[in-house]
Each structure stands twice: as structure tokens, then as C-alpha cells.
Amino acid sequence: MAETRLIQSRYRLLDLIGRGGMGEVWRARDESLGRQVAVKCLKPMGPQHDQDFTRIVRERFRREARVAAALQHRGVTVVHDFGEYEGVLYLVMELLDGRNLSQLLEDNEQHPLPVDDIVDIAEQVADALGYTHQQGIVHRDLKPANIMRLADGTVKICDFGIARLGHDISVTSRLTGVGIAMGTPHYMSPEQISGGQVDHRSDLYSLGCVLYEIATGAPPFDLEDSWGILVGHRDTPPQPLRTHRAELPGFIDRVVLELLAKTPDQRPADAGDLRRRIAVGRTGEQPYPEPAGQVPLAPPAPVLRPGRTPGAGARLPAWTRGMSAGHKATGTTNLPLAPPDHSAGLTGSWTTGTDRRTDTPAAPPPGAERPTPAPEFLAVLAGRHSAGLNLGRLGHWEEAGEVHRAVAAEREHALGPDHPDTLSSRYEVGFTLSRTGRAADALREFGRVAEGRERTLGADHADTLAARQEMAYALGRLGRHFEAHQVYAAVLASRERSMGPDHPDTLRCRHNLAFNLSRLGRLEESYSMARDVASARARLLGATHPDTLVTLYEVGYTLGRLGRWTEALQTYRDVVRARSQALGADHHDTLAARYEIGIGLGRLGRSAEALELYRALVADRTRIDGPDDPETLRARHGLGVNLGRLARWDEALTESREVCATRERVLGADHPDTLVSRREVAVGLGWLGRWADALTVYRQVAEARARLLGAGHPDTLAGRDDEAHCLEQLGRGPEAVELYREVAALRQQRGAAPH
């Protein structure tokens, strides 16, 4: 598309006017109607990216198109067209001549806006929200950057990418269930933060945050730490606006504080009620009732740094723990957009060199004091660091890694190797390595970060522990479970000492330790710990919270490993029921638990039930993910296995061959899942009495595993046992005995080798 710059032979892209984590916005010309428009493009995401993120981002983009196109109001951006061209989703909108509120504050040198402008903006946004709410739509991400003031004074609400349709809760639940936060921390309502029921009054709270900022110059909880911001929204009364700006009229102070009430019932009933309150306060037509009781003058909201346990009530959803503070309207560096590089894709400007308008400080001579880098330069690096985080959230892990490596190098040059910002970038480099399957490289990177943080912050600092915990995870991915256990145990002891047993990070570490114990074969300990963590998370977060259910899923897995399949089956059913309610029946986590129910049914000899479950699961996976998705193929594999258990071997063999061929095409001939399917083909051939054909296939599997995993790997040895069994069936006893001896010797060597 960048080469032709003409979409659907109609929309000619002219100038890049905005760029974000998901895509770009262009000024364009509609060649058919001869008018100027804005075209928002979503960058296509390849198969190397996380499929959950890809699907959710694309669905949000489509949702924005559907929602915005259905709205016809002067206070809402008009959508003209929507489609997909050469893999790029695009949205055609009216071209707005104006500035968003964030830009207006920057234009005003971070000073608050005039009172008349505040009142006018409040009234116009209230009108637009009143209309959208009547249509059953809640915006859910109202912030200064999403409110435009045009040259003629008109105010418009933009960006309905995460809006909730009142009648479409299940779809929205799926959109919110994959770790992509709904909203921006500085403007999120307490019910959004706590995972409660969200309705139109959440938008009123966010509008209160926006009005607070344009009236005082700062949002109500102006902190750099996301945890502190979120706890402030939920637990801390905001300071009255006139403590920041004494000349504000009293009615503005009262209206905004009422919008910022902690519970929805204490806010204006709806946008129409808000509009009336503003009109009454502005015109003085009747006395405006004072709020019941004196609004307390709140002390500054505490900055709750990671590692410091908040108050007993400060329990926030797990997704908040990795959340950055986001962008408020003020305090950001106003850097003009670089000329677009049309060949670089939507993220090209983030992966190139530094902004050359600022001078990178030269490295100091040995022993000399490091010069203080220019604040503008550090702001550029901070922006690029945030861009890398956004790329990662969208599943663009390779690109995110390039950004973080470049920023880490420049921060090390400017600030030193042990500066917290340098180590923060190094940490993100390690995280991207881990997500792209490079566990050994991730381990080395996290080790460097942990050493640097221990030197500068101390061994028990939360950031040091976070790096060490990632080291343990990487060790587990490398099969070094004993070393991982040692690191997890040490981190857990430190977290319990410094944060307490119920802190989210402590519970996450205990969950990981339980998982690792299972991989060490210490199943009873794993079960006991996972059960305790699930109980604690249910008490603190709720029985249907995603983190609670992740641990309960691990409880089910360990019960299965212990052979307690009846209990495992019931546990998985509980997880499916709760996930269906909390996330939606089609959410991937719900479908994953349904797969495990099928495993349990098969293990209990209830293969007919398992077969019906897998047929339904295959249909759902195909509808949601497509026929070639790995999870669809996994469900088909389960279907084939249970056909075999029911002695329907012709059907089982046909299913196994089709799954094997598709996996080989999609995943590769040597992928572990492909080899599992190939072995299932051999099983079917054997049961049909075709032992010579089965032997050929078993040998292919064993040779591939020996090449990939080593001759002594348990999976390789299991394949050799299969070979020997075939030889027996073919009457080739001496060859079978010799092969059994070789396998026994390799197992003995493996058992004697140090782990």
C-alpha cells in the first residue's frame, strides 16, 4: 500500500498526520467525491506475532468502525467508509481541522484553559455523551487526546476503538480478557480499575478527570507510578480544583468533584443531568445545592512504588501490575512528527536512530564525571521506550526488541550501565527475547539486569526480584527446572519478607514455583501450593478473576498428573464455567480448559463423551481461529485419539493423517506437534495390523526426535520402544531384544547423569 498510496482505487494518501502503536492516520483525498478525508490504517501483523493480540487489535479496529459509523451527532467524528486492502484494515473519517485537548494544553504552555472554554467544552462533551449513551454505547477511554476542538469551536469525541455496546457484553468480555488494558490510567474510573460493572457513568468519571486537567493543568492524581494512580482513583478523594486555581467558579469545582465520586450512584445520573447542573451553575437560575457534608481536603495520594505493600483495600487486577502510567495531556515533550518514511511501515520511525535535534552526550573519559544529558534527549528516549512497550503489547515482539536494544545502548552511553532507566530498557530487551523463544539469551540479559539492580537498588528491591524471577522462568523454559526452583524459592522468601504473603507479586511467584515443582515431578508439593495460591487469589481477587482461574487450571493439571482424574475433571469444569461467565464462551482460555475436560474424560474411559466434546471444540476453534490454527489442530488430534479408543481405527487413521499433513505444512515437519501426529498415524496403522507401515513411521518419529532432542531424551527413547514393539509384532524378536537393550542402557546412563 505504501508504494501505490492509493486504497481501493479511491483514497489517495497525501500526508501522514498521526502515528500510534496500532497504525497511522493520513490526510487523504477521496478521488470519487473530490473531498479531503482522514484515513486511519491498521498495520497488518504477520504469523510471527502473538495470535491473541493480533485478533484482538483487529477486532477493536473493526469495532471502532462499526460503533462510530452508527453514530450521527455533531459531537462525534463522522465515519464514511471501512474496509480491508492488501491486508491493511482502513477506516475513512471526516478530516477534522482542529486540535485535541492534549494539544491545546501544550499550545498553552501547560497552563489551564480559560474558564469559558472549560464550560463550553464540558457542555458540548456532555451533549455528545448523552447521545452516545442513548444509543447504548459507553466510550470507556475518554481522555484529552480523544476530544477534538475544531477551528469553529465545535467539540467532537473521537476513537471508539474499545467502546462497549450495551447489548454486546460477551464480545467485549473477550476483548478485555487478553491482557490489553481497557482505558488510560490517568482517566480510568474506580469500577474500571476494580474490574466491576461499567456503565455510562464510567464515562462521566473520565470526563471529570479531563475537566479537572484542563481546569487546573494536571489530572486529579498526577503521579508517575501507575499503581499509585490507580489506587488514587479508587481510594483517595481528589483535592478541590480551587486549591490549585483559586479563581475557578465554585460551580465548576462542585460539578467536577461530583463527577469524580468513587461510586457511580454518587455521580450525576446521566449526561443530561450533568448538562443541567452545568447550565444551572453557569446561569445562576436557581441555587445550586451544596454537596452533602464538607468535601475533605485530601492529602497527596501516596506513590506506591513496586515492592511497597499498599493498604488492605488496595487490591488491583493483575493487568495493572505491568501497566505504565500512560500519557496525560500535560508534561510531555511536544516533538513534531518526523517526515514519514513510506517504506518503513507503521513503526519505522521508532526503530531508526535517535532524534538528531538533541545532542547525545559523549562518553566521559575514564574517571571523569559523566555529564548530565539534556532533558530533551532523555524525553526522546523515554518516548521511544514507551513505543517499544506498545509494540510488545500488540505482539510485535521482534520490533519491540529492536527499539529496546537501541534505547538501552543510548541510555547506557548517556546515563551509565547501572542507571535505573538503562536497566529498565535491558529488562525489556530480555522480555522480548523470552517472548520470541530465545530463552538462553533472555537468561543472560535478565542476569545482567539483576546484578545491576542489586548493586544500585539492593537484593530485596522489587525491581531486582522481578529480574530474578524472569531468570527463573527462562531457566524453566530451558528445562533447567532444579536451578529454576532454587531461584524461585529465594525470590519468594524475599517477596514474602518485603511485600507480605498476599501481595500480587508474591502470589505470582508462588504460582510459578508450584508450576515448576510439577515439572520437577514433585507433584504433591505442587498440588498443595497451587491449591493454596488459588484459595488466596479467590479471597483477594474473586473466584472468577483470571489469575485465580489460571492457578485453578494448574491445580487441575497437577491432579491429572497424580492420576486423580475425577477431581481434575471437576476442577476443569469449574474453570470452564467461570471463564465462560467472566471472559466469554469463545475466549481462548475458556476453550483451553474445555480441551482439558476432553483429556480427563478420555482418561476416565468416557471416550464417547470426549469425542462429542472434541467435535464441538473443533467446530468452535474453526469458527474462531480457522481450520489451520494450531489449537484447532490440537482439538482435532484429541478427536482422532478418542476415535481410536472407541476402536474406530479407520476413521482415527484418516483424522491423524489429515492433522499430521496440516501440521507439517503450518508448523514444519520437525515441530513437536507434527511428530505427535505422525506417531498417532503409526498407532492407527498398528491397530489395523499394518505393522510394516507402522514401523516405517515410528522410525521416522524416533530419528527426528534423536536429531532434535538427543538420543537419550525421554521422548526419543519412547519412540525407540515403539520401534521395538513393531519388530516384535513382525516376528523379528532378536532385533526387538537388541533395541530394548539399547534403550535400557540409554535410560540407565540418563538416570546416572547429574541433573
Protein Blocks (a to p, Z undefined) as FASTA:
>chain_A
ZZnopghhlaccfbdcbdcfklccdddddfknopacdddddddddfkbcfklmmmmmmmm
mmmmmmmmmpccfkbccdfbdcdeehiacddddddddddfklmmmmnnopacdfklmmmm
mmmmmmmmmmmmmnopafklacfklpccdfkopacdehjllcccfklmmmmmmmmmnopa
gdjfklccfklmnopacdfklmmmmmmmmmmmmmnopafblcfbfklmmmmmmmmccddf
klmommbcfklmmmmmmmmpfbfklmcfblmlmmmmmmmmmnomaccdddehjadddddd
ddddehiacdfklccdfklmmpcebjafehpacdddddddfknojmlmmmmccdfkbccd
ddddehiacddddfklmmmmmmmmmmmmmmmmnopamlmmmmmmmmmmmmmmmnojklmk
lmmmmmmmmmmmmmnopamlmmmmmmmmmmmmmmmnojklmklmmmmmmmmmmmmmnopa
mlmmmmmmmmmmmmmmmnojkbmklmmmmmmmmmmmmmnopamlmmmmmmmmmmmmmmmn
opkbfklmmmmmmmmmmmmmnopamlmmmmmmmmmmmmmmmnopkbmklmmmmmmmmmmm
mmnopamlmmmmmmmmmmmmmmmnopklmklmmmmmmmmmmmmmnopaklmmmmmmmmmm
mmmmmnopklmklmmmmmmmmmmmmmnopamlmmmmmmmmmmmmmmmnopklmklmmmmm
mmmmmmmmnopmmlmmmmmmmmmmmmmmmmmpcZZ
